Amino acid sequence: MATYNGARHLREQIDSILAQTDRDWTLFVHDDGSADGTMAILREYAAAHSQVVVLDYPPAGGARTRTTCG
């Protein structure tokens, strides 16, 4: 899951995923530099639910692919 300033709806989204009957999954989440408390919510869920994993690397400035020249 990618997030950016999504605190307003984030709990509802993650709670919906956690409510699924299938328990064999992992939710990987990366935040792209939110300034609205999104990261605090993500850390809270990751601490309480082993299925939620926050990917801790710098913001990428949006979805994009990397290419190499050469």
mmCIF file as Biopython writes it, N, C-alpha, C and O atoms, coordinates in Angstrom:
data_model
#
loop_
_atom_site.group_PDB
_atom_site.id
_atom_site.type_symbol
_atom_site.label_atom_id
_atom_site.label_alt_id
_atom_site.label_comp_id
_atom_site.label_asym_id
_atom_site.label_entity_id
_atom_site.label_seq_id
_atom_site.pdbx_PDB_ins_code
_atom_site.Cartn_x
_atom_site.Cartn_y
_atom_site.Cartn_z
_atom_site.occupancy
_atom_site.B_iso_or_equiv
_atom_site.auth_seq_id
_atom_site.auth_asym_id
_atom_site.pdbx_PDB_model_num
ATOM 1   N N  . MET A ? 1  ? 0.857   -1.161  0.000   1.0 0.0 1  A 1 
ATOM 2   C CA . MET A ? 1  ? 0.000   0.000   0.000   1.0 0.0 1  A 1 
ATOM 3   C C  . MET A ? 1  ? 0.906   1.226   0.000   1.0 0.0 1  A 1 
ATOM 4   O O  . MET A ? 1  ? 1.885   1.286   0.743   1.0 0.0 1  A 1 
ATOM 5   N N  . ALA A ? 2  ? 0.575   2.187   -0.826  1.0 0.0 2  A 1 
ATOM 6   C CA . ALA A ? 2  ? 1.287   3.458   -0.843  1.0 0.0 2  A 1 
ATOM 7   C C  . ALA A ? 2  ? 0.414   4.502   -0.153  1.0 0.0 2  A 1 
ATOM 8   O O  . ALA A ? 2  ? -0.798  4.547   -0.362  1.0 0.0 2  A 1 
ATOM 9   N N  . THR A ? 3  ? 1.038   5.336   0.668   1.0 0.0 3  A 1 
ATOM 10  C CA . THR A ? 3  ? 0.284   6.375   1.366   1.0 0.0 3  A 1 
ATOM 11  C C  . THR A ? 3  ? 0.938   7.736   1.181   1.0 0.0 3  A 1 
ATOM 12  O O  . THR A ? 3  ? 2.153   7.852   1.019   1.0 0.0 3  A 1 
ATOM 13  N N  . TYR A ? 4  ? 0.096   8.759   1.209   1.0 0.0 4  A 1 
ATOM 14  C CA . TYR A ? 4  ? 0.557   10.149  1.209   1.0 0.0 4  A 1 
ATOM 15  C C  . TYR A ? 4  ? -0.581  11.008  1.752   1.0 0.0 4  A 1 
ATOM 16  O O  . TYR A ? 4  ? -1.626  11.148  1.116   1.0 0.0 4  A 1 
ATOM 17  N N  . ASN A ? 5  ? -0.369  11.572  2.920   1.0 0.0 5  A 1 
ATOM 18  C CA . ASN A ? 5  ? -1.367  12.419  3.583   1.0 0.0 5  A 1 
ATOM 19  C C  . ASN A ? 5  ? -2.753  11.765  3.596   1.0 0.0 5  A 1 
ATOM 20  O O  . ASN A ? 5  ? -3.759  12.387  3.258   1.0 0.0 5  A 1 
ATOM 21  N N  . GLY A ? 6  ? -2.770  10.504  3.993   1.0 0.0 6  A 1 
ATOM 22  C CA . GLY A ? 6  ? -4.016  9.747   3.996   1.0 0.0 6  A 1 
ATOM 23  C C  . GLY A ? 6  ? -4.569  9.458   5.371   1.0 0.0 6  A 1 
ATOM 24  O O  . GLY A ? 6  ? -5.403  8.564   5.521   1.0 0.0 6  A 1 
ATOM 25  N N  . ALA A ? 7  ? -4.130  10.188  6.381   1.0 0.0 7  A 1 
ATOM 26  C CA . ALA A ? 7  ? -4.531  9.905   7.759   1.0 0.0 7  A 1 
ATOM 27  C C  . ALA A ? 7  ? -6.044  9.884   7.933   1.0 0.0 7  A 1 
ATOM 28  O O  . ALA A ? 7  ? -6.564  9.111   8.738   1.0 0.0 7  A 1 
ATOM 29  N N  . ARG A ? 8  ? -6.735  10.702  7.206   1.0 0.0 8  A 1 
ATOM 30  C CA . ARG A ? 8  ? -8.190  10.825  7.367   1.0 0.0 8  A 1 
ATOM 31  C C  . ARG A ? 8  ? -8.916  9.494   7.148   1.0 0.0 8  A 1 
ATOM 32  O O  . ARG A ? 8  ? -9.901  9.207   7.827   1.0 0.0 8  A 1 
ATOM 33  N N  . HIS A ? 9  ? -8.435  8.687   6.210   1.0 0.0 9  A 1 
ATOM 34  C CA . HIS A ? 9  ? -9.117  7.437   5.874   1.0 0.0 9  A 1 
ATOM 35  C C  . HIS A ? 9  ? -8.287  6.192   6.157   1.0 0.0 9  A 1 
ATOM 36  O O  . HIS A ? 9  ? -8.756  5.074   5.945   1.0 0.0 9  A 1 
ATOM 37  N N  . LEU A ? 10 ? -7.084  6.372   6.623   1.0 0.0 10 A 1 
ATOM 38  C CA . LEU A ? 10 ? -6.153  5.256   6.750   1.0 0.0 10 A 1 
ATOM 39  C C  . LEU A ? 10 ? -6.627  4.179   7.725   1.0 0.0 10 A 1 
ATOM 40  O O  . LEU A ? 10 ? -6.539  2.991   7.417   1.0 0.0 10 A 1 
ATOM 41  N N  . ARG A ? 11 ? -7.120  4.573   8.883   1.0 0.0 11 A 1 
ATOM 42  C CA . ARG A ? 11 ? -7.592  3.576   9.855   1.0 0.0 11 A 1 
ATOM 43  C C  . ARG A ? 11 ? -8.706  2.710   9.262   1.0 0.0 11 A 1 
ATOM 44  O O  . ARG A ? 11 ? -8.706  1.490   9.427   1.0 0.0 11 A 1 
ATOM 45  N N  . GLU A ? 12 ? -9.638  3.339   8.584   1.0 0.0 12 A 1 
ATOM 46  C CA . GLU A ? 12 ? -10.739 2.592   7.967   1.0 0.0 12 A 1 
ATOM 47  C C  . GLU A ? 12 ? -10.220 1.604   6.926   1.0 0.0 12 A 1 
ATOM 48  O O  . GLU A ? 12 ? -10.697 0.472   6.847   1.0 0.0 12 A 1 
ATOM 49  N N  . GLN A ? 13 ? -9.250  2.031   6.133   1.0 0.0 13 A 1 
ATOM 50  C CA . GLN A ? 13 ? -8.680  1.155   5.110   1.0 0.0 13 A 1 
ATOM 51  C C  . GLN A ? 13 ? -7.973  -0.039  5.735   1.0 0.0 13 A 1 
ATOM 52  O O  . GLN A ? 13 ? -8.212  -1.182  5.345   1.0 0.0 13 A 1 
ATOM 53  N N  . ILE A ? 14 ? -7.106  0.226   6.701   1.0 0.0 14 A 1 
ATOM 54  C CA . ILE A ? 14 ? -6.355  -0.869  7.313   1.0 0.0 14 A 1 
ATOM 55  C C  . ILE A ? 14 ? -7.278  -1.774  8.117   1.0 0.0 14 A 1 
ATOM 56  O O  . ILE A ? 14 ? -7.113  -2.994  8.086   1.0 0.0 14 A 1 
ATOM 57  N N  . ASP A ? 15 ? -8.239  -1.213  8.832   1.0 0.0 15 A 1 
ATOM 58  C CA . ASP A ? 15 ? -9.192  -2.046  9.579   1.0 0.0 15 A 1 
ATOM 59  C C  . ASP A ? 15 ? -9.960  -2.970  8.641   1.0 0.0 15 A 1 
ATOM 60  O O  . ASP A ? 15 ? -10.235 -4.118  8.990   1.0 0.0 15 A 1 
ATOM 61  N N  . SER A ? 16 ? -10.304 -2.487  7.470   1.0 0.0 16 A 1 
ATOM 62  C CA . SER A ? 16 ? -11.005 -3.318  6.495   1.0 0.0 16 A 1 
ATOM 63  C C  . SER A ? 16 ? -10.133 -4.490  6.052   1.0 0.0 16 A 1 
ATOM 64  O O  . SER A ? 16 ? -10.614 -5.616  5.923   1.0 0.0 16 A 1 
ATOM 65  N N  . ILE A ? 17 ? -8.872  -4.225  5.826   1.0 0.0 17 A 1 
ATOM 66  C CA . ILE A ? 17 ? -7.947  -5.292  5.436   1.0 0.0 17 A 1 
ATOM 67  C C  . ILE A ? 17 ? -7.783  -6.292  6.580   1.0 0.0 17 A 1 
ATOM 68  O O  . ILE A ? 17 ? -7.807  -7.503  6.360   1.0 0.0 17 A 1 
ATOM 69  N N  . LEU A ? 18 ? -7.617  -5.787  7.793   1.0 0.0 18 A 1 
ATOM 70  C CA . LEU A ? 18 ? -7.453  -6.663  8.951   1.0 0.0 18 A 1 
ATOM 71  C C  . LEU A ? 18 ? -8.693  -7.520  9.215   1.0 0.0 18 A 1 
ATOM 72  O O  . LEU A ? 18 ? -8.579  -8.595  9.803   1.0 0.0 18 A 1 
ATOM 73  N N  . ALA A ? 19 ? -9.849  -7.073  8.798   1.0 0.0 19 A 1 
ATOM 74  C CA . ALA A ? 19 ? -11.101 -7.799  9.032   1.0 0.0 19 A 1 
ATOM 75  C C  . ALA A ? 19 ? -11.305 -8.967  8.063   1.0 0.0 19 A 1 
ATOM 76  O O  . ALA A ? 19 ? -12.241 -9.749  8.233   1.0 0.0 19 A 1 
ATOM 77  N N  . GLN A ? 20 ? -10.460 -9.093  7.072   1.0 0.0 20 A 1 
ATOM 78  C CA . GLN A ? 20 ? -10.608 -10.184 6.107   1.0 0.0 20 A 1 
ATOM 79  C C  . GLN A ? 20 ? -10.466 -11.530 6.818   1.0 0.0 20 A 1 
ATOM 80  O O  . GLN A ? 20 ? -9.728  -11.647 7.797   1.0 0.0 20 A 1 
ATOM 81  N N  . THR A ? 21 ? -11.166 -12.529 6.329   1.0 0.0 21 A 1 
ATOM 82  C CA . THR A ? 21 ? -11.134 -13.843 6.977   1.0 0.0 21 A 1 
ATOM 83  C C  . THR A ? 21 ? -9.840  -14.594 6.686   1.0 0.0 21 A 1 
ATOM 84  O O  . THR A ? 21 ? -9.396  -15.386 7.517   1.0 0.0 21 A 1 
ATOM 85  N N  . ASP A ? 22 ? -9.231  -14.369 5.542   1.0 0.0 22 A 1 
ATOM 86  C CA . ASP A ? 22 ? -7.945  -14.995 5.231   1.0 0.0 22 A 1 
ATOM 87  C C  . ASP A ? 22 ? -6.863  -14.313 6.068   1.0 0.0 22 A 1 
ATOM 88  O O  . ASP A ? 22 ? -6.745  -13.088 6.036   1.0 0.0 22 A 1 
ATOM 89  N N  . ARG A ? 23 ? -6.086  -15.071 6.805   1.0 0.0 23 A 1 
ATOM 90  C CA . ARG A ? 23 ? -5.070  -14.484 7.682   1.0 0.0 23 A 1 
ATOM 91  C C  . ARG A ? 23 ? -3.652  -14.660 7.149   1.0 0.0 23 A 1 
ATOM 92  O O  . ARG A ? 23 ? -2.697  -14.220 7.789   1.0 0.0 23 A 1 
ATOM 93  N N  . ASP A ? 24 ? -3.500  -15.287 6.000   1.0 0.0 24 A 1 
ATOM 94  C CA . ASP A ? 24 ? -2.173  -15.564 5.453   1.0 0.0 24 A 1 
ATOM 95  C C  . ASP A ? 24 ? -1.770  -14.472 4.469   1.0 0.0 24 A 1 
ATOM 96  O O  . ASP A ? 24 ? -1.784  -14.684 3.256   1.0 0.0 24 A 1 
ATOM 97  N N  . TRP A ? 25 ? -1.410  -13.306 4.995   1.0 0.0 25 A 1 
ATOM 98  C CA . TRP A ? 25 ? -1.036  -12.176 4.164   1.0 0.0 25 A 1 
ATOM 99  C C  . TRP A ? 25 ? -0.150  -11.227 4.960   1.0 0.0 25 A 1 
ATOM 100 O O  . TRP A ? 25 ? -0.081  -11.295 6.187   1.0 0.0 25 A 1 
ATOM 101 N N  . THR A ? 26 ? 0.511   -10.361 4.248   1.0 0.0 26 A 1 
ATOM 102 C CA . THR A ? 26 ? 1.302   -9.281  4.843   1.0 0.0 26 A 1 
ATOM 103 C C  . THR A ? 26 ? 0.985   -8.006  4.078   1.0 0.0 26 A 1 
ATOM 104 O O  . THR A ? 26 ? 0.976   -7.994  2.847   1.0 0.0 26 A 1 
ATOM 105 N N  . LEU A ? 27 ? 0.729   -6.944  4.810   1.0 0.0 27 A 1 
ATOM 106 C CA . LEU A ? 27 ? 0.493   -5.639  4.201   1.0 0.0 27 A 1 
ATOM 107 C C  . LEU A ? 27 ? 1.775   -4.829  4.309   1.0 0.0 27 A 1 
ATOM 108 O O  . LEU A ? 27 ? 2.163   -4.419  5.403   1.0 0.0 27 A 1 
ATOM 109 N N  . PHE A ? 28 ? 2.424   -4.601  3.198   1.0 0.0 28 A 1 
ATOM 110 C CA . PHE A ? 28 ? 3.614   -3.760  3.149   1.0 0.0 28 A 1 
ATOM 111 C C  . PHE A ? 28 ? 3.158   -2.351  2.797   1.0 0.0 28 A 1 
ATOM 112 O O  . PHE A ? 28 ? 2.429   -2.153  1.824   1.0 0.0 28 A 1 
ATOM 113 N N  . VAL A ? 29 ? 3.588   -1.372  3.591   1.0 0.0 29 A 1 
ATOM 114 C CA . VAL A ? 29 ? 3.162   0.012   3.396   1.0 0.0 29 A 1 
ATOM 115 C C  . VAL A ? 29 ? 4.385   0.923   3.308   1.0 0.0 29 A 1 
ATOM 116 O O  . VAL A ? 29 ? 5.317   0.814   4.105   1.0 0.0 29 A 1 
ATOM 117 N N  . HIS A ? 30 ? 4.365   1.814   2.334   1.0 0.0 30 A 1 
ATOM 118 C CA . HIS A ? 30 ? 5.394   2.854   2.249   1.0 0.0 30 A 1 
ATOM 119 C C  . HIS A ? 30 ? 4.697   4.203   2.163   1.0 0.0 30 A 1 
ATOM 120 O O  . HIS A ? 30 ? 3.769   4.391   1.377   1.0 0.0 30 A 1 
ATOM 121 N N  . ASP A ? 31 ? 5.157   5.129   2.976   1.0 0.0 31 A 1 
ATOM 122 C CA . ASP A ? 31 ? 4.622   6.483   2.951   1.0 0.0 31 A 1 
ATOM 123 C C  . ASP A ? 31 ? 5.562   7.385   2.171   1.0 0.0 31 A 1 
ATOM 124 O O  . ASP A ? 31 ? 6.783   7.263   2.278   1.0 0.0 31 A 1 
ATOM 125 N N  . ASP A ? 32 ? 4.994   8.288   1.388   1.0 0.0 32 A 1 
ATOM 126 C CA . ASP A ? 32 ? 5.795   9.149   0.523   1.0 0.0 32 A 1 
ATOM 127 C C  . ASP A ? 32 ? 5.924   10.569  1.075   1.0 0.0 32 A 1 
ATOM 128 O O  . ASP A ? 32 ? 5.784   11.548  0.341   1.0 0.0 32 A 1 
ATOM 129 N N  . GLY A ? 33 ? 6.196   10.664  2.387   1.0 0.0 33 A 1 
ATOM 130 C CA . GLY A ? 33 ? 6.481   11.967  2.974   1.0 0.0 33 A 1 
ATOM 131 C C  . GLY A ? 33 ? 5.282   12.710  3.518   1.0 0.0 33 A 1 
ATOM 132 O O  . GLY A ? 33 ? 5.248   13.939  3.471   1.0 0.0 33 A 1 
ATOM 133 N N  . SER A ? 34 ? 4.302   11.998  4.033   1.0 0.0 34 A 1 
ATOM 134 C CA . SER A ? 34 ? 3.102   12.640  4.576   1.0 0.0 34 A 1 
ATOM 135 C C  . SER A ? 34 ? 3.430   13.600  5.709   1.0 0.0 34 A 1 
ATOM 136 O O  . SER A ? 34 ? 4.412   13.428  6.432   1.0 0.0 34 A 1 
ATOM 137 N N  . ALA A ? 35 ? 2.579   14.621  5.844   1.0 0.0 35 A 1 
ATOM 138 C CA . ALA A ? 35 ? 2.738   15.619  6.905   1.0 0.0 35 A 1 
ATOM 139 C C  . ALA A ? 35 ? 1.484   15.700  7.775   1.0 0.0 35 A 1 
ATOM 140 O O  . ALA A ? 35 ? 1.264   16.702  8.455   1.0 0.0 35 A 1 
ATOM 141 N N  . ASP A ? 36 ? 0.665   14.652  7.756   1.0 0.0 36 A 1 
ATOM 142 C CA . ASP A ? 36 ? -0.625  14.713  8.441   1.0 0.0 36 A 1 
ATOM 143 C C  . ASP A ? 36 ? -0.832  13.635  9.507   1.0 0.0 36 A 1 
ATOM 144 O O  . ASP A ? 36 ? -1.968  13.402  9.921   1.0 0.0 36 A 1 
ATOM 145 N N  . GLY A ? 37 ? 0.207   12.990  9.949   1.0 0.0 37 A 1 
ATOM 146 C CA . GLY A ? 37 ? 0.051   11.958  10.971  1.0 0.0 37 A 1 
ATOM 147 C C  . GLY A ? 37 ? -0.068  10.549  10.408  1.0 0.0 37 A 1 
ATOM 148 O O  . GLY A ? 37 ? -0.235  9.592   11.165  1.0 0.0 37 A 1 
ATOM 149 N N  . THR A ? 38 ? 0.014   10.412  9.108   1.0 0.0 38 A 1 
ATOM 150 C CA . THR A ? 38 ? -0.075  9.091   8.482   1.0 0.0 38 A 1 
ATOM 151 C C  . THR A ? 38 ? 0.960   8.132   9.057   1.0 0.0 38 A 1 
ATOM 152 O O  . THR A ? 38 ? 0.627   6.994   9.387   1.0 0.0 38 A 1 
ATOM 153 N N  . MET A ? 39 ? 2.200   8.569   9.180   1.0 0.0 39 A 1 
ATOM 154 C CA . MET A ? 39 ? 3.254   7.680   9.682   1.0 0.0 39 A 1 
ATOM 155 C C  . MET A ? 39 ? 2.982   7.225   11.106  1.0 0.0 39 A 1 
ATOM 156 O O  . MET A ? 39 ? 3.253   6.071   11.438  1.0 0.0 39 A 1 
ATOM 157 N N  . ALA A ? 40 ? 2.462   8.086   11.945  1.0 0.0 40 A 1 
ATOM 158 C CA . ALA A ? 40 ? 2.148   7.690   13.325  1.0 0.0 40 A 1 
ATOM 159 C C  . ALA A ? 40 ? 1.093   6.594   13.335  1.0 0.0 40 A 1 
ATOM 160 O O  . ALA A ? 40 ? 1.183   5.651   14.121  1.0 0.0 40 A 1 
ATOM 161 N N  . ILE A ? 41 ? 0.106   6.713   12.475  1.0 0.0 41 A 1 
ATOM 162 C CA . ILE A ? 41 ? -0.933  5.688   12.376  1.0 0.0 41 A 1 
ATOM 163 C C  . ILE A ? 41 ? -0.331  4.385   11.870  1.0 0.0 41 A 1 
ATOM 164 O O  . ILE A ? 41 ? -0.626  3.317   12.406  1.0 0.0 41 A 1 
ATOM 165 N N  . LEU A ? 42 ? 0.499   4.461   10.858  1.0 0.0 42 A 1 
ATOM 166 C CA . LEU A ? 42 ? 1.129   3.256   10.325  1.0 0.0 42 A 1 
ATOM 167 C C  . LEU A ? 42 ? 1.985   2.564   11.378  1.0 0.0 42 A 1 
ATOM 168 O O  . LEU A ? 42 ? 1.939   1.341   11.509  1.0 0.0 42 A 1 
ATOM 169 N N  . ARG A ? 43 ? 2.755   3.327   12.120  1.0 0.0 43 A 1 
ATOM 170 C CA . ARG A ? 43 ? 3.591   2.731   13.174  1.0 0.0 43 A 1 
ATOM 171 C C  . ARG A ? 43 ? 2.734   2.083   14.259  1.0 0.0 43 A 1 
ATOM 172 O O  . ARG A ? 43 ? 3.088   1.029   14.788  1.0 0.0 43 A 1 
ATOM 173 N N  . GLU A ? 44 ? 1.619   2.707   14.583  1.0 0.0 44 A 1 
ATOM 174 C CA . GLU A ? 44 ? 0.693   2.157   15.576  1.0 0.0 44 A 1 
ATOM 175 C C  . GLU A ? 44 ? 0.167   0.788   15.116  1.0 0.0 44 A 1 
ATOM 176 O O  . GLU A ? 44 ? 0.166   -0.172  15.887  1.0 0.0 44 A 1 
ATOM 177 N N  . TYR A ? 45 ? -0.270  0.711   13.878  1.0 0.0 45 A 1 
ATOM 178 C CA . TYR A ? 45 ? -0.783  -0.554  13.350  1.0 0.0 45 A 1 
ATOM 179 C C  . TYR A ? 45 ? 0.322   -1.602  13.251  1.0 0.0 45 A 1 
ATOM 180 O O  . TYR A ? 45 ? 0.095   -2.768  13.575  1.0 0.0 45 A 1 
ATOM 181 N N  . ALA A ? 46 ? 1.505   -1.206  12.813  1.0 0.0 46 A 1 
ATOM 182 C CA . ALA A ? 46 ? 2.613   -2.153  12.702  1.0 0.0 46 A 1 
ATOM 183 C C  . ALA A ? 46 ? 2.990   -2.717  14.068  1.0 0.0 46 A 1 
ATOM 184 O O  . ALA A ? 46 ? 3.340   -3.893  14.173  1.0 0.0 46 A 1 
ATOM 185 N N  . ALA A ? 47 ? 2.924   -1.896  15.113  1.0 0.0 47 A 1 
ATOM 186 C CA . ALA A ? 47 ? 3.249   -2.356  16.458  1.0 0.0 47 A 1 
ATOM 187 C C  . ALA A ? 47 ? 2.201   -3.334  16.992  1.0 0.0 47 A 1 
ATOM 188 O O  . ALA A ? 47 ? 2.522   -4.237  17.764  1.0 0.0 47 A 1 
ATOM 189 N N  . ALA A ? 48 ? 0.956   -3.148  16.577  1.0 0.0 48 A 1 
ATOM 190 C CA . ALA A ? 48 ? -0.142  -3.971  17.095  1.0 0.0 48 A 1 
ATOM 191 C C  . ALA A ? 48 ? -0.452  -5.196  16.239  1.0 0.0 48 A 1 
ATOM 192 O O  . ALA A ? 48 ? -1.068  -6.146  16.722  1.0 0.0 48 A 1 
ATOM 193 N N  . HIS A ? 49 ? -0.032  -5.185  14.975  1.0 0.0 49 A 1 
ATOM 194 C CA . HIS A ? 49 ? -0.399  -6.264  14.049  1.0 0.0 49 A 1 
ATOM 195 C C  . HIS A ? 49 ? 0.831   -6.696  13.257  1.0 0.0 49 A 1 
ATOM 196 O O  . HIS A ? 49 ? 1.386   -5.915  12.484  1.0 0.0 49 A 1 
ATOM 197 N N  . SER A ? 50 ? 1.248   -7.933  13.452  1.0 0.0 50 A 1 
ATOM 198 C CA . SER A ? 50 ? 2.451   -8.424  12.782  1.0 0.0 50 A 1 
ATOM 199 C C  . SER A ? 50 ? 2.292   -8.483  11.263  1.0 0.0 50 A 1 
ATOM 200 O O  . SER A ? 50 ? 3.293   -8.543  10.549  1.0 0.0 50 A 1 
ATOM 201 N N  . GLN A ? 51 ? 1.058   -8.469  10.755  1.0 0.0 51 A 1 
ATOM 202 C CA . GLN A ? 51 ? 0.842   -8.505  9.307   1.0 0.0 51 A 1 
ATOM 203 C C  . GLN A ? 51 ? 1.119   -7.162  8.638   1.0 0.0 51 A 1 
ATOM 204 O O  . GLN A ? 51 ? 1.250   -7.100  7.416   1.0 0.0 51 A 1 
ATOM 205 N N  . VAL A ? 52 ? 1.209   -6.091  9.415   1.0 0.0 52 A 1 
ATOM 206 C CA . VAL A ? 52 ? 1.435   -4.755  8.856   1.0 0.0 52 A 1 
ATOM 207 C C  . VAL A ? 52 ? 2.915   -4.406  8.989   1.0 0.0 52 A 1 
ATOM 208 O O  . VAL A ? 52 ? 3.452   -4.328  10.093  1.0 0.0 52 A 1 
ATOM 209 N N  . VAL A ? 53 ? 3.554   -4.201  7.858   1.0 0.0 53 A 1 
ATOM 210 C CA . VAL A ? 53 ? 4.988   -3.902  7.824   1.0 0.0 53 A 1 
ATOM 211 C C  . VAL A ? 53 ? 5.183   -2.556  7.126   1.0 0.0 53 A 1 
ATOM 212 O O  . VAL A ? 53 ? 4.791   -2.383  5.972   1.0 0.0 53 A 1 
ATOM 213 N N  . VAL A ? 54 ? 5.784   -1.617  7.830   1.0 0.0 54 A 1 
ATOM 214 C CA . VAL A ? 54 ? 6.062   -0.304  7.253   1.0 0.0 54 A 1 
ATOM 215 C C  . VAL A ? 54 ? 7.454   -0.349  6.638   1.0 0.0 54 A 1 
ATOM 216 O O  . VAL A ? 54 ? 8.434   -0.646  7.321   1.0 0.0 54 A 1 
ATOM 217 N N  . LEU A ? 55 ? 7.533   -0.059  5.363   1.0 0.0 55 A 1 
ATOM 218 C CA . LEU A ? 55 ? 8.812   -0.015  4.659   1.0 0.0 55 A 1 
ATOM 219 C C  . LEU A ? 55 ? 9.455   1.333   4.936   1.0 0.0 55 A 1 
ATOM 220 O O  . LEU A ? 55 ? 8.895   2.380   4.611   1.0 0.0 55 A 1 
ATOM 221 N N  . ASP A ? 56 ? 10.623  1.298   5.534   1.0 0.0 56 A 1 
ATOM 222 C CA . ASP A ? 56 ? 11.277  2.520   5.988   1.0 0.0 56 A 1 
ATOM 223 C C  . ASP A ? 56 ? 12.406  2.912   5.042   1.0 0.0 56 A 1 
ATOM 224 O O  . ASP A ? 56 ? 13.572  2.586   5.265   1.0 0.0 56 A 1 
ATOM 225 N N  . TYR A ? 57 ? 12.031  3.612   3.988   1.0 0.0 57 A 1 
ATOM 226 C CA . TYR A ? 57 ? 13.026  4.195   3.100   1.0 0.0 57 A 1 
ATOM 227 C C  . TYR A ? 57 ? 12.524  5.559   2.653   1.0 0.0 57 A 1 
ATOM 228 O O  . TYR A ? 57 ? 11.333  5.841   2.779   1.0 0.0 57 A 1 
ATOM 229 N N  . PRO A ? 58 ? 13.390  6.404   2.141   1.0 0.0 58 A 1 
ATOM 230 C CA . PRO A ? 58 ? 13.022  7.799   1.847   1.0 0.0 58 A 1 
ATOM 231 C C  . PRO A ? 58 ? 11.874  7.920   0.849   1.0 0.0 58 A 1 
ATOM 232 O O  . PRO A ? 58 ? 11.667  7.032   0.022   1.0 0.0 58 A 1 
ATOM 233 N N  . PRO A ? 59 ? 11.127  9.024   0.928   1.0 0.0 59 A 1 
ATOM 234 C CA . PRO A ? 59 ? 10.068  9.283   -0.044  1.0 0.0 59 A 1 
ATOM 235 C C  . PRO A ? 59 ? 10.623  9.288   -1.464  1.0 0.0 59 A 1 
ATOM 236 O O  . PRO A ? 59 ? 11.745  9.733   -1.710  1.0 0.0 59 A 1 
ATOM 237 N N  . ALA A ? 60 ? 9.815   8.786   -2.388  1.0 0.0 60 A 1 
ATOM 238 C CA . ALA A ? 60 ? 10.255  8.694   -3.779  1.0 0.0 60 A 1 
ATOM 239 C C  . ALA A ? 60 ? 9.684   9.803   -4.651  1.0 0.0 60 A 1 
ATOM 240 O O  . ALA A ? 60 ? 10.073  9.942   -5.810  1.0 0.0 60 A 1 
ATOM 241 N N  . GLY A ? 61 ? 8.766   10.591  -4.106  1.0 0.0 61 A 1 
ATOM 242 C CA . GLY A ? 61 ? 8.169   11.653  -4.902  1.0 0.0 61 A 1 
ATOM 243 C C  . GLY A ? 61 ? 7.103   11.152  -5.849  1.0 0.0 61 A 1 
ATOM 244 O O  . GLY A ? 61 ? 6.887   11.737  -6.911  1.0 0.0 61 A 1 
ATOM 245 N N  . GLY A ? 62 ? 6.436   10.079  -5.477  1.0 0.0 62 A 1 
ATOM 246 C CA . GLY A ? 62 ? 5.375   9.507   -6.308  1.0 0.0 62 A 1 
ATOM 247 C C  . GLY A ? 62 ? 5.786   8.167   -6.879  1.0 0.0 62 A 1 
ATOM 248 O O  . GLY A ? 62 ? 6.928   7.730   -6.735  1.0 0.0 62 A 1 
ATOM 249 N N  . ALA A ? 63 ? 4.838   7.531   -7.526  1.0 0.0 63 A 1 
ATOM 250 C CA . ALA A ? 63 ? 5.108   6.228   -8.142  1.0 0.0 63 A 1 
ATOM 251 C C  . ALA A ? 63 ? 5.938   6.442   -9.401  1.0 0.0 63 A 1 
ATOM 252 O O  . ALA A ? 63 ? 5.633   7.296   -10.233 1.0 0.0 63 A 1 
ATOM 253 N N  . ARG A ? 64 ? 6.969   5.663   -9.514  1.0 0.0 64 A 1 
ATOM 254 C CA . ARG A ? 64 ? 7.810   5.741   -10.705 1.0 0.0 64 A 1 
ATOM 255 C C  . ARG A ? 64 ? 8.689   4.503   -10.769 1.0 0.0 64 A 1 
ATOM 256 O O  . ARG A ? 64 ? 8.847   3.788   -9.779  1.0 0.0 64 A 1 
ATOM 257 N N  . THR A ? 65 ? 9.247   4.262   -11.919 1.0 0.0 65 A 1 
ATOM 258 C CA . THR A ? 65 ? 10.162  3.145   -12.070 1.0 0.0 65 A 1 
ATOM 259 C C  . THR A ? 65 ? 11.561  3.691   -12.267 1.0 0.0 65 A 1 
ATOM 260 O O  . THR A ? 65 ? 11.761  4.815   -12.726 1.0 0.0 65 A 1 
ATOM 261 N N  . ARG A ? 66 ? 12.500  2.878   -11.914 1.0 0.0 66 A 1 
ATOM 262 C CA . ARG A ? 66 ? 13.889  3.273   -12.118 1.0 0.0 66 A 1 
ATOM 263 C C  . ARG A ? 66 ? 14.405  2.672   -13.412 1.0 0.0 66 A 1 
ATOM 264 O O  . ARG A ? 66 ? 14.098  1.527   -13.744 1.0 0.0 66 A 1 
ATOM 265 N N  . THR A ? 67 ? 15.167  3.430   -14.118 1.0 0.0 67 A 1 
ATOM 266 C CA . THR A ? 67 ? 15.790  2.910   -15.323 1.0 0.0 67 A 1 
ATOM 267 C C  . THR A ? 67 ? 17.293  3.139   -15.213 1.0 0.0 67 A 1 
ATOM 268 O O  . THR A ? 67 ? 17.753  4.047   -14.522 1.0 0.0 67 A 1 
ATOM 269 N N  . THR A ? 68 ? 18.021  2.318   -15.889 1.0 0.0 68 A 1 
ATOM 270 C CA . THR A ? 68 ? 19.477  2.489   -15.905 1.0 0.0 68 A 1 
ATOM 271 C C  . THR A ? 68 ? 19.928  2.772   -17.326 1.0 0.0 68 A 1 
ATOM 272 O O  . THR A ? 68 ? 19.360  2.256   -18.289 1.0 0.0 68 A 1 
ATOM 273 N N  . CYS A ? 69 ? 20.914  3.565   -17.437 1.0 0.0 69 A 1 
ATOM 274 C CA . CYS A ? 69 ? 21.476  3.880   -18.739 1.0 0.0 69 A 1 
ATOM 275 C C  . CYS A ? 69 ? 22.783  3.112   -18.894 1.0 0.0 69 A 1 
ATOM 276 O O  . CYS A ? 69 ? 23.534  2.919   -17.938 1.0 0.0 69 A 1 
ATOM 277 N N  . GLY A ? 70 ? 23.020  2.694   -20.090 1.0 0.0 70 A 1 
ATOM 278 C CA . GLY A ? 70 ? 24.239  2.125   -20.167 1.0 0.0 70 A 1 
ATOM 279 C C  . GLY A ? 70 ? 24.919  1.382   -21.065 1.0 0.0 70 A 1 
ATOM 280 O O  . GLY A ? 70 ? 26.065  1.008   -20.817 1.0 0.0 70 A 1 
#
